[in-house]
Amino acid sequence: MNKFKRFFLFFILPQIIFLCSVLALGGSQLIEIFNILNLSLAVGVVVAYAPVVFNSIFSDRPLDRADWLGIGIFLSWFATIELRTYSIIWRWMDQPLWLTQSEILSYALFCQTTAAIFHLAAPGAINNRIPTRRWINIGIAVTLVVIGALALGLT
């Protein structure tokens, strides 16, 4: 498959499909649909990666970068389960303001933060290429710049 076909298939076509979906259904209905789809897919990913986490924790062998990446993937999608479940329930409850300050929400964000750290701690986890150390370092640098900029904005 040539580069243009790949670009079209993996980037342009999905954008066209989404635009048509927005025009046909509207944002609110799409949020409901994608909450359900994301929750369902996240459960599947968590189940698929559960053995990786179990083996990483209970194995006698030393942890390697693939373990860190697998745990990061698991935690990321576990956080997605939490956030999508939260969103679905919040919408079903007519979006109560008090629920926007919930510790449940902060725990899901904590899980996502931890997942990102696991991802960034796993350079070269797959065939010493994915993710590359260079791009991990770039990702860490960008993270620090964004944190600094946002911290300055808070003061």
C-alpha positions as CSV (number, residue, x, y, z in Angstrom):
1,M,0.0,0.0,0.0
2,N,1.5,3.3,-1.0
3,K,1.9,6.2,1.4
4,F,-1.0,8.3,0.1
5,K,-3.4,5.3,0.4
6,R,-2.2,4.7,4.0
7,F,-2.6,8.4,4.9
8,F,-6.1,8.4,3.3
9,L,-7.1,5.1,4.9
10,F,-5.8,5.8,8.4
11,F,-6.4,9.6,8.7
12,I,-8.5,11.2,6.0
13,L,-11.3,8.6,5.7
14,P,-11.9,8.4,9.5
15,Q,-12.2,12.3,9.6
16,I,-14.7,12.1,6.7
17,I,-16.7,9.4,8.5
18,F,-16.7,11.4,11.7
19,L,-17.8,14.6,9.9
20,C,-20.7,12.7,8.3
21,S,-21.6,11.2,11.7
22,V,-21.7,14.7,13.3
23,L,-23.9,16.0,10.5
24,A,-26.2,13.1,10.8
25,L,-26.4,12.6,14.5
26,G,-25.1,15.6,16.4
27,G,-22.5,15.9,19.1
28,S,-24.6,14.8,22.0
29,Q,-25.8,11.5,20.5
30,L,-22.2,10.8,19.3
31,I,-20.9,11.3,22.8
32,E,-23.3,8.6,24.0
33,I,-22.3,6.3,21.2
34,F,-18.6,6.8,21.6
35,N,-18.9,6.5,25.4
36,I,-20.4,3.0,24.9
37,L,-17.9,2.0,22.2
38,N,-14.9,3.3,24.2
39,L,-16.1,1.6,27.3
40,S,-16.7,-1.7,25.5
41,L,-13.3,-1.6,23.7
42,A,-11.5,-0.6,26.9
43,V,-13.0,-3.6,28.8
44,G,-11.7,-5.8,25.9
45,V,-8.2,-4.3,26.1
46,V,-8.0,-4.6,29.9
47,V,-9.0,-8.3,29.7
48,A,-6.5,-8.9,26.9
49,Y,-3.7,-7.2,28.9
50,A,-4.6,-8.6,32.4
51,P,-2.3,-11.7,31.9
52,V,0.6,-9.3,31.1
53,V,0.0,-7.4,34.4
54,F,-0.4,-10.6,36.3
55,N,2.8,-12.1,34.9
56,S,4.7,-8.9,35.5
57,I,3.7,-8.7,39.1
58,F,3.9,-12.4,40.1
59,S,6.8,-13.6,37.9
60,D,10.3,-14.2,39.4
61,R,12.0,-12.8,36.4
62,P,13.2,-9.1,36.5
63,L,10.8,-6.6,35.0
64,D,11.7,-5.4,31.5
65,R,10.5,-2.5,29.3
66,A,7.8,-4.6,27.7
67,D,6.3,-5.2,31.2
68,W,6.3,-1.5,31.8
69,L,4.6,-0.8,28.5
70,G,2.1,-3.6,29.1
71,I,1.2,-2.2,32.5
72,G,0.9,1.3,31.0
73,I,-1.4,0.0,28.3
74,F,-3.5,-1.8,30.9
75,L,-3.7,1.2,33.3
76,S,-4.5,3.6,30.4
77,W,-7.5,1.5,29.3
78,F,-8.5,0.9,32.9
79,A,-8.7,4.7,33.3
80,T,-10.8,4.8,30.1
81,I,-13.2,2.4,31.7
82,E,-13.4,4.6,34.7
83,L,-13.8,7.8,32.8
84,R,-16.4,6.5,30.3
85,T,-18.4,4.8,33.0
86,Y,-18.3,8.1,35.0
87,S,-19.4,10.0,31.9
88,I,-22.3,7.7,31.1
89,I,-23.6,7.7,34.7
90,W,-23.1,11.5,35.0
91,R,-25.2,12.0,31.8
92,W,-27.9,9.5,33.0
93,M,-28.1,11.6,36.2
94,D,-28.7,14.8,34.2
95,Q,-25.2,16.0,34.8
96,P,-25.2,17.0,38.5
97,L,-22.7,19.6,39.4
98,W,-21.7,17.9,42.6
99,L,-20.5,14.9,40.7
100,T,-17.9,17.0,38.8
101,Q,-15.8,17.2,42.0
102,S,-15.8,13.5,42.8
103,E,-12.8,11.5,44.1
104,I,-13.9,8.9,41.5
105,L,-12.9,11.3,38.8
106,S,-9.6,12.2,40.4
107,Y,-8.8,8.5,40.8
108,A,-9.4,7.9,37.1
109,L,-7.1,10.8,36.3
110,F,-4.5,9.4,38.6
111,C,-4.6,6.1,36.8
112,Q,-4.2,7.9,33.5
113,T,-1.2,9.8,34.9
114,T,0.4,6.6,36.1
115,A,-0.2,5.0,32.8
116,A,1.6,7.8,31.0
117,I,4.5,7.4,33.3
118,F,4.7,3.7,32.6
119,H,4.6,4.4,28.8
120,L,7.4,7.0,29.1
121,A,9.5,4.6,31.2
122,A,9.5,2.0,28.5
123,P,11.8,3.1,25.6
124,G,12.6,0.3,23.2
125,A,10.1,-2.1,24.8
126,I,9.3,-3.8,21.5
127,N,12.3,-5.0,19.4
128,N,14.3,-2.1,20.8
129,R,12.3,0.2,18.5
130,I,8.9,0.9,20.0
131,P,8.9,3.5,21.4
132,T,12.3,4.8,20.4
133,R,14.4,6.4,23.2
134,R,14.7,9.6,21.1
135,W,10.9,10.0,20.9
136,I,10.5,9.1,24.6
137,N,13.0,11.9,25.4
138,I,11.1,14.3,23.2
139,G,7.9,13.3,24.8
140,I,9.3,13.9,28.3
141,A,10.7,17.3,27.3
142,V,7.3,18.3,25.8
143,T,5.6,17.1,29.0
144,L,7.8,19.3,31.2
145,V,7.3,22.3,28.9
146,V,3.5,21.9,29.1
147,I,3.5,21.3,32.9
148,G,5.7,24.5,33.3
149,A,3.4,26.6,31.0
150,L,0.3,25.4,32.7
151,A,1.8,25.9,36.2
152,L,2.7,29.5,35.2
153,G,-0.8,30.0,34.1
154,L,-2.1,28.9,37.5
155,T,-0.1,31.6,39.4
